[in-house]
Every structure is written in C-alpha cells, then in structure tokens.
Amino acid sequence: MAINPRFGAEGVAIKNIGTNSTASFAGIQSPDPDAAPTSLEIINSINDIEINNLEGYSSILSSTQAEVIQISTNKGSYRLLNSENLGITVAEAQTSNLRKGLDLIRGTRVLLK
C-alpha cells in the first residue's frame, strides 16, 4: 500500500453500508474494512446537487423532500427510496492512504507534531 496522496479531494467517502438498509437494497456495496482510504467510493452528488463535504451531505439529505434520492458516486449511480435512515455511514474523503491514530496499521508507531 502506497501513501497515494490526493490533494484537494472533495466529496464524502462511504465507510459502511448497513445490512438490509435502503442503500444496500439499491445496490451500494459496503467497502472492505481493509481497503485503502483513498479507494473508498466517493459520493459526488445527491439529486444533481454537488457534495463537497460532510456538512453539504447532511444538509442536502435533511432538506430533501423527494420520494426517490439519486446518489452519484465515482463508481456508479444509485436510486434509493427516501427514508429517515438510508443506512450509509460516511466520512470526509481522504487525501492519503495513511490511517491516523495512536498506532498505524501493521504495528508502526509514530508521533505527529
């Protein structure tokens, strides 16, 4: 796995899809837990409105009154029935494959200043 920097990454990354959720019935696949952060599916727009960050994602979903939601990603396009919980867990799109925390994956320990 390389660091693979992506400067200026926009959108929100799909981190998980709930089992038997509206999103899973629409065909959105839950990513592999070991997948590189920059390889995650990115939501680019909802109902043709561009998504740049988590705030935009939440705002559009909370204000949408449509019965069907159209989600466009970098890997496809999906139509979902609008519900209170679509079953999609999202996060900001990552700019590199580094997984931050106390320990990096595979036992390497770092101190970031």
Accessible surface in RSA format (square Angstrom, percent):
REM  Atomic radii and reference values for relative SASA: ProtOr
REM  Chains: A
REM  Algorithm: Lee & Richards
REM  Probe-radius: 1.40
REM  Slices: 20
REM RES _ NUM      All-atoms   Total-Side   Main-Chain    Non-polar    All polar
REM                ABS   REL    ABS   REL    ABS   REL    ABS   REL    ABS   REL
RES MET A   1   163.12  84.5  70.99  47.0  92.14 219.4  79.19  67.3  83.93 111.2
RES ALA A   2    73.16  67.3  56.33  86.9  16.84  38.3  66.24  93.3   6.92  18.3
RES ILE A   3    98.11  55.8  92.26  68.7   5.85  14.1  93.70  67.5   4.41  12.0
RES ASN A   4    73.91  51.0  65.49  63.3   8.41  20.3  13.24  31.9  60.67  58.6
RES PRO A   5    73.64  53.7  56.93  51.9  16.70  60.7  56.93  47.0  16.70 103.8
RES ARG A   6    70.71  29.7  64.16  32.7   6.54  15.6  44.17  60.4  26.54  16.1
RES PHE A   7   182.83  91.5 153.40  95.0  29.43  76.6 155.00  94.0  27.83  79.7
RES GLY A   8    68.23  84.1   0.00   N/A  68.23  84.1  41.74 114.5  26.49  59.3
RES ALA A   9    29.17  26.8   0.67   1.0  28.50  64.8  10.45  14.7  18.71  49.6
RES GLU A  10   103.85  59.6  89.23  67.5  14.62  34.8  27.45  53.1  76.40  62.4
RES GLY A  11     1.05   1.3   0.00   N/A   1.05   1.3   0.53   1.4   0.52   1.2
RES VAL A  12     0.00   0.0   0.00   0.0   0.00   0.0   0.00   0.0   0.00   0.0
RES ALA A  13     0.62   0.6   0.62   1.0   0.00   0.0   0.62   0.9   0.00   0.0
RES ILE A  14     0.76   0.4   0.68   0.5   0.08   0.2   0.68   0.5   0.08   0.2
RES LYS A  15    98.98  48.3  82.06  50.3  16.92  40.3  39.00  35.1  59.98  63.9
RES ASN A  16    71.59  49.4  71.59  69.2   0.00   0.0  14.63  35.2  56.96  55.1
RES ILE A  17    12.04   6.8   2.42   1.8   9.61  23.2   2.42   1.7   9.61  26.1
RES GLY A  18    24.72  30.5   0.00   N/A  24.72  30.5  23.69  65.0   1.04   2.3
RES THR A  19   124.36  88.4  95.96  97.3  28.39  67.7  65.51  88.0  58.84  89.0
RES ASN A  20   111.15  76.6  90.40  87.4  20.74  49.9  19.49  46.9  91.65  88.6
RES SER A  21    16.16  13.7   7.66  10.2   8.50  19.6  16.16  34.4   0.00   0.0
RES THR A  22    30.99  22.0  23.85  24.2   7.14  17.0   9.25  12.4  21.74  32.9
RES ALA A  23     0.00   0.0   0.00   0.0   0.00   0.0   0.00   0.0   0.00   0.0
RES SER A  24    38.52  32.6  22.29  29.7  16.23  37.4  21.05  44.8  17.48  24.5
RES PHE A  25   153.76  76.9 119.74  74.2  34.03  88.5 124.13  75.3  29.63  84.8
RES ALA A  26    31.12  28.6   1.47   2.3  29.65  67.4  12.26  17.3  18.86  50.0
RES GLY A  27    34.41  42.4   0.00   N/A  34.41  42.4  25.94  71.2   8.46  19.0
RES ILE A  28     3.98   2.3   0.00   0.0   3.98   9.6   0.00   0.0   3.98  10.8
RES GLN A  29   136.64  76.4 130.35  95.3   6.29  15.0  53.82 114.6  82.82  62.8
RES SER A  30    55.51  46.9  31.29  41.8  24.21  55.8  25.87  55.1  29.63  41.5
RES PRO A  31    33.20  24.2  13.31  12.1  19.89  72.3  23.81  19.7   9.39  58.4
RES ASP A  32    89.62  62.8  74.91  74.6  14.71  34.8  33.28  78.3  56.34  56.2
RES PRO A  33   128.98  94.0  93.67  85.4  35.31 128.4 106.37  87.8  22.61 140.6
RES ASP A  34   111.23  77.9  93.43  93.0  17.80  42.1  19.17  45.1  92.07  91.8
RES ALA A  35    29.48  27.1  14.07  21.7  15.41  35.1  24.14  34.0   5.33  14.1
RES ALA A  36    24.04  22.1  18.50  28.5   5.54  12.6  18.57  26.2   5.47  14.5
RES PRO A  37    11.97   8.7   9.82   9.0   2.14   7.8  11.26   9.3   0.71   4.4
RES THR A  38    13.17   9.4   2.51   2.5  10.66  25.4   0.93   1.2  12.24  18.5
RES SER A  39    53.85  45.5  40.81  54.5  13.04  30.0  45.91  97.8   7.94  11.1
RES LEU A  40    13.33   7.4  11.34   8.1   1.99   5.0  12.91   9.1   0.41   1.1
RES GLU A  41    15.95   9.2  14.38  10.9   1.57   3.7   6.32  12.2   9.63   7.9
RES ILE A  42     8.76   5.0   8.76   6.5   0.00   0.0   8.76   6.3   0.00   0.0
RES ILE A  43     0.00   0.0   0.00   0.0   0.00   0.0   0.00   0.0   0.00   0.0
RES ASN A  44    61.77  42.6  59.20  57.2   2.57   6.2  24.63  59.3  37.15  35.9
RES SER A  45    19.53  16.5  19.53  26.1   0.00   0.0  11.82  25.2   7.71  10.8
RES ILE A  46     0.00   0.0   0.00   0.0   0.00   0.0   0.00   0.0   0.00   0.0
RES ASN A  47    44.85  30.9  29.55  28.6  15.29  36.8  22.11  53.2  22.73  22.0
RES ASP A  48   134.64  94.3 103.14 102.7  31.50  74.5  32.09  75.5 102.55 102.3
RES ILE A  49    95.26  54.2  92.14  68.6   3.12   7.5  95.26  68.6   0.00   0.0
RES GLU A  50   118.55  68.1 100.30  75.9  18.25  43.5  39.39  76.2  79.16  64.6
RES ILE A  51     3.11   1.8   0.00   0.0   3.11   7.5   0.10   0.1   3.00   8.1
RES ASN A  52    67.31  46.4  57.68  55.7   9.63  23.2  13.37  32.2  53.94  52.1
RES ASN A  53    62.20  42.9  62.20  60.1   0.00   0.0  13.29  32.0  48.91  47.3
RES LEU A  54    63.53  35.4  63.25  45.3   0.27   0.7  63.53  44.6   0.00   0.0
RES GLU A  55   143.43  82.3 132.45 100.2  10.99  26.2  51.04  98.7  92.39  75.4
RES GLY A  56    22.50  27.7   0.00   N/A  22.50  27.7  22.20  60.9   0.30   0.7
RES TYR A  57    17.79   8.3  17.79  10.1   0.00   0.0  14.53  10.9   3.26   4.0
RES SER A  58    64.54  54.5  58.46  78.0   6.08  14.0  35.72  76.1  28.82  40.4
RES SER A  59    61.85  52.3  55.20  73.7   6.65  15.3  25.75  54.8  36.10  50.6
RES ILE A  60    18.70  10.6  18.12  13.5   0.58   1.4  18.70  13.5   0.00   0.0
RES LEU A  61    42.60  23.7  30.17  21.6  12.43  31.2  30.36  21.3  12.23  32.9
RES SER A  62    92.60  78.2  57.33  76.5  35.27  81.3  52.60 112.0  40.00  56.0
RES SER A  63    77.10  65.2  56.08  74.8  21.02  48.4  45.46  96.8  31.65  44.3
RES THR A  64    22.13  15.7   8.64   8.8  13.49  32.1   9.34  12.5  12.80  19.3
RES GLN A  65   162.26  90.7 130.04  95.0  32.22  76.7  61.64 131.2 100.62  76.3
RES ALA A  66    46.43  42.7  30.82  47.6  15.60  35.5  42.75  60.2   3.68   9.7
RES GLU A  67   140.19  80.5 127.50  96.5  12.70  30.2  51.04  98.7  89.15  72.8
RES VAL A  68    50.17  33.0  39.89  36.1  10.28  24.8  39.89  34.7  10.28  27.9
RES ILE A  69     0.25   0.1   0.25   0.2   0.00   0.0   0.25   0.2   0.00   0.0
RES GLN A  70    49.00  27.4  48.14  35.2   0.85   2.0  26.48  56.4  22.51  17.1
RES ILE A  71     0.00   0.0   0.00   0.0   0.00   0.0   0.00   0.0   0.00   0.0
RES SER A  72    31.86  26.9  31.86  42.5   0.00   0.0  17.81  37.9  14.05  19.7
RES THR A  73    13.29   9.5   0.00   0.0  13.29  31.7   0.00   0.0  13.29  20.1
RES ASN A  74    84.06  58.0  46.32  44.8  37.74  90.9  31.03  74.7  53.03  51.3
RES LYS A  75   128.12  62.5  90.73  55.7  37.39  89.0  66.42  59.8  61.70  65.7
RES GLY A  76    30.77  37.9   0.00   N/A  30.77  37.9  28.01  76.9   2.76   6.2
RES SER A  77    67.96  57.4  39.04  52.1  28.92  66.6  36.85  78.5  31.11  43.6
RES TYR A  78    35.07  16.4  31.29  17.8   3.79   9.8  20.48  15.4  14.60  18.0
RES ARG A  79   158.33  66.5 138.80  70.8  19.53  46.5  53.75  73.5 104.58  63.4
RES LEU A  80     2.76   1.5   0.00   0.0   2.76   6.9   2.76   1.9   0.00   0.0
RES LEU A  81   117.75  65.6 114.59  82.0   3.16   7.9 114.59  80.5   3.16   8.5
RES ASN A  82    51.65  35.6  27.41  26.5  24.24  58.4   6.73  16.2  44.92  43.4
RES SER A  83    50.93  43.0  31.84  42.5  19.09  44.0  43.21  92.0   7.72  10.8
RES GLU A  84   187.84 107.8 141.96 107.4  45.88 109.2  64.66 125.1 123.18 100.6
RES ASN A  85   115.48  79.6  99.28  95.9  16.20  39.0  32.12  77.3  83.36  80.6
RES LEU A  86    11.91   6.6   7.94   5.7   3.97  10.0   7.94   5.6   3.97  10.7
RES GLY A  87    13.65  16.8   0.00   N/A  13.65  16.8  12.47  34.2   1.18   2.6
RES ILE A  88    22.29  12.7   0.30   0.2  21.98  53.0   0.60   0.4  21.68  58.8
RES THR A  89    74.62  53.1  70.23  71.2   4.39  10.5  49.73  66.8  24.88  37.6
RES VAL A  90    29.72  19.6  10.64   9.6  19.08  46.0  10.64   9.2  19.08  51.7
RES ALA A  91    25.98  23.9  24.56  37.9   1.41   3.2  25.98  36.6   0.00   0.0
RES GLU A  92    74.53  42.8  72.42  54.8   2.11   5.0  45.62  88.2  28.91  23.6
RES ALA A  93    11.04  10.2   0.48   0.7  10.56  24.0   0.48   0.7  10.56  28.0
RES GLN A  94    56.70  31.7  54.32  39.7   2.39   5.7   6.98  14.9  49.73  37.7
RES THR A  95    67.21  47.8  63.89  64.8   3.32   7.9  37.01  49.7  30.20  45.7
RES SER A  96    18.77  15.9  17.06  22.8   1.71   3.9  10.00  21.3   8.77  12.3
RES ASN A  97     7.75   5.3   7.17   6.9   0.58   1.4   1.12   2.7   6.63   6.4
RES LEU A  98    77.50  43.2  72.99  52.2   4.51  11.3  73.92  51.9   3.58   9.6
RES ARG A  99    59.17  24.8  51.13  26.1   8.04  19.1  35.88  49.0  23.29  14.1
RES LYS A 100   151.06  73.7 114.56  70.3  36.50  86.9  72.24  65.0  78.82  84.0
RES GLY A 101    50.32  62.1   0.00   N/A  50.32  62.1  35.28  96.8  15.04  33.7
RES LEU A 102   161.85  90.1 148.85 106.5  13.00  32.7 151.98 106.7   9.87  26.6
RES ASP A 103    71.72  50.2  53.69  53.4  18.03  42.6  20.38  48.0  51.34  51.2
RES LEU A 104    36.53  20.3  33.27  23.8   3.25   8.2  33.56  23.6   2.97   8.0
RES ILE A 105    78.62  44.7  65.06  48.5  13.56  32.7  68.92  49.6   9.70  26.3
RES ARG A 106   210.90  88.6 167.09  85.2  43.81 104.3  82.10 112.2 128.80  78.1
RES GLY A 107    69.98  86.3   0.00   N/A  69.98  86.3  36.03  98.9  33.95  76.0
RES THR A 108    75.15  53.4  68.58  69.5   6.57  15.7  45.89  61.6  29.26  44.2
RES ARG A 109   181.34  76.1 155.53  79.3  25.81  61.4  59.08  80.7 122.26  74.1
RES VAL A 110    57.95  38.1  37.14  33.6  20.81  50.1  44.75  38.9  13.20  35.8
RES LEU A 111   149.38  83.2 121.55  87.0  27.83  70.0 122.30  85.9  27.08  72.9
RES LEU A 112   129.44  72.1 102.96  73.7  26.48  66.6 104.28  73.2  25.17  67.7
RES LYS A 113   229.45 111.9 148.23  91.0  81.22 193.4 127.59 114.8 101.86 108.5
END  Absolute sums over single chains surface
CHAIN  1 A     7379.3       5586.0       1793.3       4039.1       3340.2
END  Absolute sums over all chains
TOTAL          7379.3       5586.0       1793.3       4039.1       3340.2
